[in-house]
Structures are given as structure tokens and as C-alpha cells.
């Protein structure tokens, strides 16, 4: 039976250590063998890159962003035609903006980036304190601030034209915060939204660790455990270091529903290990207090796709079904047997859902632009 939790996945904390200890030498050998088998392929994942940009947030944090233009990126600001003259890149309609989740970075979109490259203009960025972006102070480590950061990304990198927003996990929450805090921009600019492995609220993180903990108790225990671990972040990060077998085991157990290539596990483990525990502890309190259900009203007139894995241990399928029930025109795509990292585990199904969303978004914008006949 798989057990896990957000803090187990991200921090490889108490639950992860216990799981690894119980597994013993047999698991240790399996993990090492899997690592050796998948290490080369893991290096390829996340190996795509684009034009690098820096976006300054309202509070001065510098966000690392990359843009893939409509023409395949070749390392130059623009490409040259066969006769040696510069060929201008045309901007497709709409631009896709990808927003990653908690403890991950922009590289997590590898398979979506690979699939849509050259077909659509795409924007990727590392959320504050994640990946290669600058560190936030504790005060601004909030979901609402992430919504403001998304506005700045659009202002800098997609100043005009429609956009399709694609968010995974905490990235979906960032999109909801953006819609709540900047409703006029959302209504004017957003042509489509994909909410993947995410929720608008109702998370009880202690239930993920153990369904036997009563809510009243769990609501107190979870934050205290995280706060206690945050006092010794160096020790926690030492356990979570890149290449640790505990980290690999945690990623395997908690991020995926079915058996996946070892390279996928290694890839996720590397992203998790690269996120300092202090960052995880700063953002962690956001999840139990999140309540963005009222915001979903703003999505009613926007083509929306909700994607989930039926074995997601972190934002369970019930969260996606609840959001879909509040958005009767949304498309709900359930991936049987998949876990939280459905963007890797069921890449073909996710990409197909995004392709269909883009078609709907483009058709809707085109219809809106046609004047009514007198």
C-alpha cells in the first residue's frame, strides 16, 4: 500500500524516513539498481531550453523565465532564412503560459514543451523561491503573491494577445489567485485554462499522511511538525540531498500511481531535492487554508480543462471532480491509475487534452471576434 503526503513528497520527512527504514535492504538495492538504469535518461528530461528572460516582481524578486517562440528555438534571438536574411518570428495565437507546482521548477513541463514546440508560442517560469528564481521573504511566500507574480510575467513576456494558462498543482492555485486578484485582466486576456492535479481548497494535508488523524488534531500537528523541521533545515536537506535513496523512494511512492521508468522518478527527485526545505516550510501553511472556490465563477465563460490522476495521493481525484461540478462546461479528464505527476506519467493524454483546449480557446476567440450580422 502506498502512503505519503505533501510534506513527505517535498521534504522526505518523518513519513519518508519511516517508509525507507521499513523497506530495508531489499528496497535499498532496488533503488540503487533503478537509479543506475535511469540516470542517463533522467539527464535528458528537462534538457530543453529557450530564450532566457528575467521578470522583476512587485517586491523585487527576480523570476527566471524562458520563452519558446513559434519557430523552434535555435539559440539565437531570431532565425535566418536560406538566403541569409533574417526571418521574423510570428507570434501564434494564443500564447501558452505554464505554471509549475510546489517543490518543482519549469523543467517539469518537459513532455508538454517537447510536444507543442514550434506549434505555439510558450512561456515557462520558475515560481519565486523555486528553480533558478530568486528567494522570497517569508511574508510574500503566499498563493496570492504567486497570482501577482503571474500578472508580472504576462505584463513582461505576453504584453498583448490572448493567453492559455496551464497550471499543475500549486501552479493551478496560482492561476486561481491571479483570477481573483486581477479579474479584469483575466477576463480580457485569458482564452483558456488547464487545471492539472490541483484544487481550489479543502486540502487536509494530515489526511494524506494518515486518514486516522482527526481533523482537529491534524490541523495542529501538521504545521507544528513542519515548523519544527524548519528549525533544522540543514539536517532535513542532508537527508533530502540529490542522489539520496530515501528521496528516490519518496518520489517513486508519492508522485506516481503506476510503475514508471526510473528516469521519471530520478527527474522528480532531483527537482524536489533542489528546493530548500526552508522554502517548503514557508509555502506549506498555504495549502490547508486555501479557499478559492468562489473564484471559479470567473472561469465559467472560459474554456477550461481539468486533468487528474485517479491515484493522486496529494490532490486526490475528488478535488478535480468537485471543481468540475462547479464548472459544468469544463472538460474533466481522469487518467486511471496515474498519480500526482500525471504530466509525466500520462503525457500523451495530458497533451491531447491541452491540444483540444487550445482548439476550443482559439474557436471561442474567433467566434467572439466575428461581428453580429444586422
SVG drawing of the C-alpha trace seen along z (x, -y; Angstrom):
<svg xmlns="http://www.w3.org/2000/svg" viewBox="-30 -46 54 53">
<polyline fill="none" stroke="black" stroke-width="0.4" points="0.0,0.0 1.3,-3.4 1.5,-6.0 2.5,-9.6 1.8,-13.3 2.8,-16.6 5.4,-17.1 6.6,-13.6 6.9,-14.1 8.6,-17.5 10.6,-17.2 11.2,-13.4 10.4,-13.9 9.1,-11.7 6.9,-9.5 9.5,-9.1 12.2,-8.1 10.0,-5.6 9.0,-4.1 12.6,-3.8 13.6,-2.2 10.8,0.4 11.7,1.2 15.2,2.2 18.0,3.6 15.8,5.0 14.4,1.6 17.8,0.1 19.1,2.5 16.1,1.9 16.5,-1.8 20.2,-1.7 19.6,0.6 16.8,-1.6 19.0,-4.7 21.7,-3.1 19.2,-2.1 17.6,-5.5 20.3,-8.1 21.2,-8.7 17.6,-9.1 16.9,-11.4 19.6,-13.8 17.6,-14.2 14.4,-15.2 14.4,-18.9 17.1,-19.4 15.1,-21.7 15.7,-25.5 14.5,-28.7 15.2,-32.4 16.0,-33.4 14.3,-36.4 14.2,-37.9 11.0,-39.2 11.1,-41.5 8.1,-41.1 6.4,-43.9 8.5,-43.1 11.8,-42.9 12.2,-39.1 13.8,-38.1 12.0,-35.3 13.8,-33.2 11.7,-32.7 12.1,-31.1 10.2,-31.7 9.8,-29.3 8.8,-31.2 6.7,-29.8 9.9,-28.8 12.0,-26.1 14.5,-27.8 18.0,-27.6 19.9,-29.6 19.6,-32.9 17.1,-35.8 15.8,-35.1 16.5,-32.5 17.8,-33.1 16.2,-32.2 18.1,-30.2 19.1,-33.4 20.8,-34.8 18.2,-37.4 16.6,-37.4 13.2,-35.8 10.8,-37.4 9.1,-35.1 5.4,-35.4 3.5,-35.3 0.9,-32.5 -2.5,-32.9 -2.7,-32.3 0.5,-32.1 0.6,-29.2 1.9,-30.1 2.9,-27.1 2.9,-27.5 4.6,-24.7 3.9,-23.3 5.3,-23.1 8.9,-22.0 9.2,-21.7 10.5,-24.0 9.8,-24.9 11.6,-21.8 8.7,-19.6 6.8,-20.5 9.4,-18.7 6.9,-16.5 4.4,-19.3 7.2,-21.6 8.5,-18.9 5.1,-18.2 4.0,-21.8 7.4,-23.2 7.2,-25.0 3.4,-24.9 2.6,-27.6 4.5,-30.4 5.1,-29.2 6.3,-30.9 7.7,-29.0 9.0,-30.4 10.2,-29.3 7.9,-30.5 9.5,-32.5 12.0,-30.6 11.8,-27.7 14.2,-26.6 16.5,-29.4 14.3,-32.2 15.2,-34.5 14.2,-33.7 11.2,-35.3 10.9,-36.6 8.5,-34.6 5.9,-37.3 5.4,-37.0 5.6,-33.2 1.8,-33.0 -0.5,-31.8 -1.9,-35.3 1.6,-36.6 2.0,-33.9 -1.1,-35.2 0.5,-38.7 3.7,-37.2 1.8,-35.7 0.5,-39.1 4.0,-40.4 5.1,-37.5 2.2,-38.4 3.0,-42.1 6.6,-41.5 6.5,-38.5 3.0,-38.5 2.0,-42.1 -0.8,-41.7 -2.9,-39.0 -4.8,-36.1 -3.2,-33.5 -3.9,-30.0 -2.8,-29.3 -1.7,-25.8 -1.1,-25.1 0.0,-22.0 -0.7,-21.6 0.4,-24.8 0.5,-26.4 -3.2,-25.8 -3.7,-27.6 -1.5,-30.5 -3.9,-30.8 -6.9,-31.0 -5.2,-33.6 -4.5,-35.6 -8.1,-35.4 -9.2,-36.5 -6.8,-39.4 -6.8,-40.7 -10.3,-39.8 -10.3,-42.5 -7.0,-41.2 -8.2,-37.6 -11.5,-38.3 -9.8,-40.3 -6.7,-38.2 -7.4,-34.5 -8.7,-32.4 -8.4,-29.1 -7.3,-27.4 -6.0,-23.9 -6.0,-22.9 -3.9,-19.8 -3.6,-17.8 -4.8,-20.8 -7.6,-22.0 -9.4,-25.2 -9.4,-24.3 -10.4,-21.7 -7.0,-20.2 -6.3,-18.4 -2.6,-17.6 -2.6,-15.4 -5.2,-13.1 -2.6,-12.4 -0.1,-11.2 -2.8,-9.3 -6.5,-9.1 -6.7,-8.1 -5.8,-11.5 -8.9,-13.6 -9.1,-17.0 -9.0,-18.9 -5.7,-17.2 -4.2,-17.1 -4.7,-20.8 -2.4,-21.4 0.1,-18.6 1.0,-19.2 2.1,-22.9 4.0,-22.1 5.9,-19.3 6.9,-21.4 7.8,-24.4 9.9,-22.1 11.8,-20.7 12.3,-24.2 14.4,-25.0 17.0,-22.5 16.7,-22.8 20.3,-21.7 19.6,-18.3 16.5,-17.8 18.2,-18.9 21.0,-16.5 18.5,-13.6 16.8,-15.0 20.1,-15.7 20.2,-14.9 21.1,-11.3 19.7,-10.1 17.9,-6.7 15.3,-8.0 14.4,-10.8 14.2,-8.4 11.9,-6.1 9.7,-9.0 9.3,-10.4 8.5,-6.9 5.9,-6.2 4.2,-9.6 4.4,-11.2 3.3,-8.3 0.4,-5.9 1.7,-3.2 5.2,-1.9 7.1,-4.4 10.6,-4.5 13.3,-5.1 14.3,-8.2 11.0,-9.8 11.5,-9.2 15.1,-10.4 13.9,-13.6 11.3,-14.4 13.6,-13.6 16.2,-16.0 13.7,-18.8 12.5,-18.1 16.0,-17.9 16.9,-21.2 14.2,-23.0 15.5,-24.0 13.4,-22.9 13.1,-26.4 11.1,-27.2 8.9,-24.2 8.2,-25.2 7.3,-28.8 4.8,-27.8 3.3,-24.7 0.8,-26.6 -0.9,-27.9 -2.4,-24.5 -4.7,-23.9 -6.0,-27.5 -6.6,-27.7 -10.2,-28.5 -10.6,-29.7 -13.9,-28.0 -15.7,-31.3 -13.1,-32.4 -14.2,-29.6 -17.1,-31.7 -14.7,-33.7 -13.8,-30.5 -17.5,-29.9 -17.1,-31.6 -13.6,-30.4 -12.8,-27.1 -11.4,-25.1 -9.9,-21.6 -9.4,-19.8 -7.0,-16.9 -6.3,-14.5 -4.9,-11.1 -7.2,-8.7 -4.4,-7.6 -3.2,-11.1 -2.2,-10.9 -1.7,-14.7 -4.6,-16.4 -7.0,-13.5 -9.4,-12.9 -12.2,-14.2 -10.8,-17.7 -10.9,-17.7 -14.4,-16.3 -15.6,-19.0 -14.2,-21.8 -15.7,-20.2 -19.1,-20.1 -18.9,-23.9 -17.9,-24.3 -20.4,-22.3 -18.9,-23.5 -15.4,-22.4 -13.8,-19.2 -12.8,-16.7 -10.1,-14.3 -9.4,-11.5 -6.3,-9.3 -6.9,-5.9 -4.0,-4.7 -2.0,-7.9 -0.6,-9.8 0.2,-13.5 2.8,-13.8 0.3,-13.0 2.1,-15.4 4.9,-12.8 3.0,-9.6 0.2,-10.2 2.0,-12.7 0.1,-11.6 -3.3,-12.0 -2.4,-15.3 -1.0,-16.7 -4.2,-15.6 -6.3,-17.4 -4.3,-20.5 -4.5,-20.3 -8.3,-20.1 -8.3,-23.0 -6.3,-25.1 -8.7,-24.3 -11.6,-25.4 -9.8,-28.5 -9.0,-29.6 -12.5,-28.8 -14.1,-30.8 -11.8,-33.8 -12.6,-33.7 -16.3,-33.5 -16.2,-36.4 -14.3,-38.5 -16.9,-38.0 -19.4,-40.9 -23.1,-40.0 -25.0,-40.5 -27.6,-43.2"/>
</svg>
